[in-house]
Amino acid sequence: MELHDVWFVLIAVLWTGYFFLEGFDFGIGVLTKLLARNRTEKRVLINTIGPVWDGNEVWLLSAGGATFAAFPEWYATLFSGFYLPLLLILVCLIVRGVAFEYRAKRPEEQWQRNWENAIFWTSLLPAFLWGVAFGNIVRGVKIDQDFEYVGNLWDLLNPYAILGGLVTLSLFTFHGAVFAALKTLGDIRERARKLALGLGLVTAVLALAFLLWTQADNGDGKSLVALVVAVVALVAAIGANQMGREGWAFALSGLTIVAAVAMLFLSLFPNVMPSSLNEEWSLTVTNASSSPYTLKIMTWCAVIATPVVMLYQGWTYWVFRKRIGTQHIAEAAH
C-alpha cells in the first residue's frame, strides 16, 4: 500500500471519529428543543457535553489539516467549490462555541434564551450541511481539466445530497438521544429513550434509501458489507434502546455512523473528488497527493501524536462518566 493510500484511510478515520463524537454533540444541541421541557432540563443536556464538546472538534481540525497537507489539490478544490456551505458550517461552529460559554454569563432570561436558540440552530445546520457536502463528494461535482470546481451553489443542492443531509441530521439526533439516555437520570432519561425510538425509525428509513442509492451508483462488494453492518447496527441500536441497555445502544448507534462513513469512503476510493463532467478530470489519491517525502514526515508525526491525543481524550470521558439530572442543577445556574 502506497503512502497516499494510507493517508486516504487515515483521513477517513479522522472524519469517522469526528462524526462519531461530534454527532452526539450536534444531536444534544437539537434535543435542547425537542426533548427539554424547561430551562433546567436544557441545562442538564448542555452539561452532558460540556466537558467534551471542544475536544470532539479537534477531530475536525485534524481531518482538515491532514487533507491540506496530504492532498493539497483535494483541499483546494473542496474548499473553493464548497466555499459557502463550509463557511456557514464554520460560522455555526464559532457561534455554537460562544453560546456554550456565554449562556450563563448573565442572569437575564432573554439573554440565556437567545444563546439556547443559537445552540439549537448551530447544531442543526452543520448536522445537515455535512451530509450535503459528503453526498456531493461521493456523487461527483463539476470539476474541469484544471481540477477547479466550475459549478455553482445550486448544483450542490441536488436530491441525493439533500437526502444525505437529512440522513446525517436524523442519525446525529438519534445518536444524541441515545447519549442523553446514557448520561441522564430521572424523567428526562425515560423521555430520551422514547424519543430515540421514533428518531431511530425515521433514521432507518432515510439511511436505507441513501445507502442503497449510494451502493447502486458507486458501490462494490466492500461497500455492500459496510452497508449491511450499518443497517444491522442501527436496528440493533433501536432494539437495545428499547430494552434499556443505553450503553449498548450508544455503541451500536456509533457503529452505525462508523459503517456508514466507511461505506462512503469505500465508494469514493481511489477518487477523492470525482468529476461529473469527465472521469479523467477526477481528483484521485495519486494526482491530488503531496510528495512521498511530505507524506513520510506526516506519518511519523501521526504515529507519535495520535496515541497521546486519544489517551487524553479517553481520560476526559472517563473522568466525566457519571450521569446527571435536574437535581444536580443549582437554582443559581439560571
C-alpha positions as CSV (number, residue, x, y, z in Angstrom):
1,M,0.0,0.0,0.0
2,E,1.4,3.4,-1.0
3,L,1.6,6.3,1.5
4,H,-1.1,8.2,-0.3
5,D,-3.4,5.2,0.1
6,V,-2.5,5.1,3.8
7,W,-3.3,8.8,4.2
8,F,-6.7,8.3,2.5
9,V,-7.5,5.7,5.1
10,L,-6.2,7.9,7.9
11,I,-8.3,10.9,6.8
12,A,-11.3,8.6,6.6
13,V,-10.6,7.5,10.2
14,L,-10.4,11.2,11.3
15,W,-13.7,12.0,9.6
16,T,-15.3,8.9,11.1
17,G,-14.1,9.9,14.6
18,Y,-15.4,13.4,14.1
19,F,-18.9,12.3,13.1
20,F,-19.0,9.7,15.9
21,L,-18.1,12.2,18.6
22,E,-19.4,15.5,17.2
23,G,-22.5,13.6,16.1
24,F,-24.0,13.2,19.5
25,D,-22.9,16.8,20.3
26,F,-25.0,18.1,17.4
27,G,-27.8,15.7,18.5
28,I,-27.8,17.1,22.0
29,G,-28.0,20.6,20.6
30,V,-31.0,19.8,18.5
31,L,-32.6,18.0,21.5
32,T,-32.5,21.2,23.6
33,K,-35.7,22.0,21.8
34,L,-37.1,18.5,21.0
35,L,-36.5,16.9,24.4
36,A,-36.1,19.5,27.1
37,R,-39.3,20.8,28.7
38,N,-37.8,23.6,30.6
39,R,-34.6,25.6,31.0
40,T,-33.3,23.3,33.8
41,E,-33.6,20.3,31.5
42,K,-31.8,22.3,28.8
43,R,-29.0,22.9,31.2
44,V,-28.8,19.2,32.0
45,L,-28.5,18.4,28.3
46,I,-25.9,21.0,27.8
47,N,-23.9,19.8,30.8
48,T,-23.8,16.2,29.4
49,I,-21.5,17.5,26.6
50,G,-20.0,20.5,28.4
51,P,-16.7,18.8,29.3
52,V,-16.1,17.2,25.9
53,W,-17.6,19.2,23.0
54,D,-14.5,21.2,22.3
55,G,-12.3,18.1,22.4
56,N,-14.6,16.5,19.9
57,E,-14.0,19.3,17.4
58,V,-10.2,18.5,17.5
59,W,-11.0,15.7,15.1
60,L,-12.4,18.2,12.5
61,L,-9.2,20.3,12.8
62,S,-7.1,17.2,12.4
63,A,-9.1,16.0,9.4
64,G,-8.9,19.4,7.7
65,G,-5.2,19.8,8.5
66,A,-4.4,16.3,7.2
67,T,-6.3,16.9,4.0
68,F,-4.4,20.1,3.4
69,A,-1.0,18.5,4.0
70,A,-1.6,15.1,2.4
71,F,-3.9,16.1,-0.5
72,P,-3.5,19.8,-1.3
73,E,-5.3,19.6,-4.6
74,W,-8.3,17.9,-2.9
75,Y,-8.2,20.6,-0.2
76,A,-8.0,23.4,-2.7
77,T,-10.8,22.2,-4.9
78,L,-13.1,21.2,-2.0
79,F,-12.7,24.4,0.0
80,S,-13.1,26.7,-3.1
81,G,-16.0,24.8,-4.6
82,F,-17.9,24.3,-1.3
83,Y,-16.9,27.7,0.0
84,L,-20.3,29.0,1.0
85,P,-21.6,25.8,2.8
86,L,-18.2,25.3,4.6
87,L,-18.2,29.0,5.6
88,L,-21.7,28.6,7.0
89,I,-20.6,25.5,9.0
90,L,-17.5,27.4,10.3
91,V,-19.7,30.3,11.4
92,C,-22.1,27.9,13.1
93,L,-19.3,26.2,15.0
94,I,-17.9,29.5,16.2
95,V,-21.3,30.8,17.3
96,R,-22.0,27.5,18.9
97,G,-18.8,27.5,21.0
98,V,-19.5,31.1,22.1
99,A,-23.1,30.1,23.0
100,F,-21.9,27.3,25.3
101,E,-19.5,29.7,27.1
102,Y,-21.7,32.9,27.2
103,R,-25.1,31.4,28.0
104,A,-24.6,31.6,31.8
105,K,-22.6,34.8,31.9
106,R,-25.7,37.0,32.6
107,P,-28.8,36.1,34.6
108,E,-31.4,37.7,32.3
109,E,-33.8,35.1,30.9
110,Q,-33.9,36.6,27.4
111,W,-30.0,36.6,27.3
112,Q,-29.9,32.9,28.1
113,R,-32.9,32.0,25.9
114,N,-31.1,33.7,22.9
115,W,-28.0,31.6,23.4
116,E,-30.1,28.5,23.8
117,N,-31.7,29.2,20.4
118,A,-28.2,29.7,19.0
119,I,-27.1,26.3,20.3
120,F,-30.1,24.7,18.6
121,W,-29.7,26.3,15.2
122,T,-25.9,26.0,15.1
123,S,-26.2,22.3,15.9
124,L,-29.0,21.6,13.4
125,L,-27.4,23.4,10.4
126,P,-24.0,21.7,10.5
127,A,-25.5,18.3,11.1
128,F,-27.5,18.8,7.8
129,L,-24.8,20.5,5.8
130,W,-22.1,17.9,6.5
131,G,-24.4,15.3,4.9
132,V,-24.9,17.6,1.9
133,A,-21.2,18.1,1.5
134,F,-20.2,14.5,1.7
135,G,-23.1,13.5,-0.6
136,N,-21.8,15.8,-3.3
137,I,-18.2,14.5,-2.8
138,V,-19.3,10.9,-3.3
139,R,-21.7,11.7,-6.2
140,G,-19.3,13.9,-8.0
141,V,-19.2,17.6,-8.9
142,K,-18.4,19.8,-11.8
143,I,-14.6,19.7,-11.9
144,D,-12.7,20.8,-15.1
145,Q,-9.4,19.7,-16.6
146,D,-7.6,22.1,-14.3
147,F,-9.1,20.4,-11.2
148,E,-11.2,23.5,-10.5
149,Y,-14.8,23.5,-9.4
150,V,-16.9,25.2,-12.2
151,G,-20.4,24.6,-10.8
152,N,-22.5,26.8,-8.5
153,L,-24.2,26.6,-5.2
154,W,-27.4,25.3,-6.7
155,D,-25.6,22.3,-8.2
156,L,-24.8,21.2,-4.7
157,L,-28.5,21.2,-3.7
158,N,-29.4,18.0,-5.6
159,P,-31.8,15.3,-4.4
160,Y,-29.0,12.9,-3.5
161,A,-27.1,15.4,-1.4
162,I,-30.2,16.7,0.3
163,L,-31.1,13.2,1.3
164,G,-27.6,12.8,2.6
165,G,-28.1,15.9,4.7
166,L,-31.4,14.5,6.1
167,V,-29.7,11.2,7.0
168,T,-26.9,12.9,8.9
169,L,-29.3,15.2,10.7
170,S,-31.6,12.4,11.8
171,L,-28.7,10.0,12.6
172,F,-26.9,12.5,14.7
173,T,-30.1,13.4,16.5
174,F,-30.8,9.8,17.2
175,H,-27.2,9.3,18.4
176,G,-27.7,12.3,20.7
177,A,-30.9,11.0,22.1
178,V,-29.2,7.7,22.9
179,F,-26.3,9.6,24.5
180,A,-28.8,11.6,26.6
181,A,-30.4,8.4,27.9
182,L,-27.0,7.2,28.8
183,K,-25.9,10.3,30.6
184,T,-29.0,11.5,32.4
185,L,-31.2,10.5,35.3
186,G,-34.9,10.6,36.1
187,D,-37.7,11.6,33.8
188,I,-35.5,13.1,31.1
189,R,-33.8,9.8,30.7
190,E,-37.0,8.0,30.1
191,R,-38.2,10.6,27.6
192,A,-34.9,10.4,25.8
193,R,-35.3,6.7,25.3
194,K,-38.9,7.1,24.0
195,L,-37.8,9.9,21.6
196,A,-34.9,7.8,20.4
197,L,-37.3,5.1,19.2
198,G,-39.1,7.5,16.9
199,L,-35.9,9.1,15.7
200,G,-34.3,5.7,15.1
201,L,-37.2,4.5,12.9
202,V,-37.1,7.7,10.8
203,T,-33.3,7.4,10.5
204,A,-33.6,3.8,9.4
205,V,-35.9,4.7,6.5
206,L,-33.8,7.6,5.4
207,A,-30.5,5.9,5.8
208,L,-31.6,2.7,4.0
209,A,-32.7,4.8,1.0
210,F,-29.5,6.8,0.9
211,L,-27.1,3.9,1.4
212,L,-28.9,1.8,-1.3
213,W,-28.7,4.7,-3.7
214,T,-25.0,5.1,-3.0
215,Q,-24.4,1.4,-3.5
216,A,-26.3,1.4,-6.8
217,D,-24.3,4.3,-8.2
218,N,-20.8,3.7,-6.8
219,G,-20.7,0.6,-4.6
220,D,-18.8,-2.7,-4.8
221,G,-18.5,-5.7,-2.6
222,K,-16.7,-3.9,0.2
223,S,-19.1,-1.1,0.4
224,L,-22.0,-3.6,0.4
225,V,-20.5,-5.2,3.6
226,A,-20.3,-1.7,5.2
227,L,-24.0,-1.1,4.2
228,V,-25.2,-4.3,5.8
229,V,-23.2,-3.5,9.0
230,A,-24.7,0.0,9.2
231,V,-28.2,-1.2,8.8
232,V,-27.9,-4.1,11.2
233,A,-26.2,-1.9,13.8
234,L,-28.9,0.7,13.5
235,V,-31.7,-1.8,14.0
236,A,-29.8,-3.3,17.0
237,A,-29.3,0.1,18.5
238,I,-33.0,0.7,18.4
239,G,-33.6,-2.7,20.0
240,A,-31.0,-2.1,22.7
241,N,-32.5,1.3,23.4
242,Q,-36.0,-0.2,23.9
243,M,-34.5,-2.8,26.3
244,G,-32.9,0.0,28.4
245,R,-29.4,-1.0,27.5
246,E,-28.2,2.5,26.9
247,G,-24.5,1.6,26.8
248,W,-25.1,-1.0,24.0
249,A,-27.5,1.4,22.2
250,F,-24.9,4.1,22.2
251,A,-22.1,1.8,21.0
252,L,-24.3,0.5,18.2
253,S,-25.5,3.9,17.1
254,G,-21.8,4.8,16.9
255,L,-21.1,1.7,14.9
256,T,-23.8,2.8,12.5
257,I,-22.0,6.1,11.9
258,V,-18.7,4.3,11.5
259,A,-20.0,1.8,9.0
260,A,-22.0,4.5,7.0
261,V,-18.9,6.8,6.8
262,A,-16.7,3.8,5.8
263,M,-19.2,2.9,3.1
264,L,-18.9,6.5,1.7
265,F,-15.1,6.4,1.6
266,L,-15.1,2.9,0.1
267,S,-17.4,4.0,-2.6
268,L,-15.2,7.0,-3.2
269,F,-11.7,5.3,-3.4
270,P,-9.5,5.7,-5.4
271,N,-11.1,9.0,-6.1
272,V,-11.1,11.8,-3.5
273,M,-13.3,14.1,-5.5
274,P,-14.9,12.7,-8.7
275,S,-15.7,14.9,-11.7
276,S,-19.2,14.7,-13.0
277,L,-18.0,16.3,-16.3
278,N,-15.3,13.8,-17.3
279,E,-13.9,10.9,-15.3
280,E,-10.4,11.7,-16.4
281,W,-10.7,15.1,-14.6
282,S,-11.4,13.5,-11.3
283,L,-9.1,14.0,-8.3
284,T,-7.6,10.8,-7.1
285,V,-5.3,9.7,-4.3
286,T,-2.5,9.8,-6.9
287,N,-2.9,13.1,-8.7
288,A,-4.1,15.0,-5.6
289,S,-1.4,13.9,-3.1
290,S,1.7,15.6,-1.7
291,S,5.2,14.3,-2.4
292,P,6.2,11.0,-0.8
293,Y,8.7,12.8,1.5
294,T,5.9,15.0,2.9
295,L,3.7,12.0,3.5
296,K,6.6,10.2,5.2
297,I,7.2,13.1,7.6
298,M,3.4,13.3,8.3
299,T,3.2,9.6,9.0
300,W,5.9,9.8,11.7
301,C,4.2,12.8,13.3
302,A,0.9,11.0,13.3
303,V,2.4,7.9,14.8
304,I,3.8,9.9,17.7
305,A,1.0,12.4,18.4
306,T,-2.2,10.5,17.7
307,P,-2.0,8.0,20.6
308,V,-1.3,10.8,23.1
309,V,-4.3,12.8,21.9
310,M,-6.6,9.7,22.0
311,L,-5.4,8.7,25.5
312,Y,-6.0,12.2,26.8
313,Q,-9.5,12.4,25.3
314,G,-10.4,9.0,26.6
315,W,-9.3,10.0,30.1
316,T,-11.6,13.1,29.8
317,Y,-14.6,10.9,29.1
318,W,-13.7,8.6,32.0
319,V,-13.5,11.5,34.5
320,F,-16.9,12.8,33.4
321,R,-18.6,9.5,33.0
322,K,-21.3,9.9,35.7
323,R,-25.0,10.6,34.9
324,I,-26.5,13.9,35.8
325,G,-30.1,15.0,36.4
326,T,-32.1,18.1,37.3
327,Q,-31.3,17.6,40.9
328,H,-27.6,18.5,40.1
329,I,-28.5,21.9,38.6
330,A,-28.4,24.6,41.2
331,E,-31.1,27.2,41.1
332,A,-28.3,29.8,40.8
333,A,-27.4,28.4,37.4
334,H,-30.3,30.3,35.9
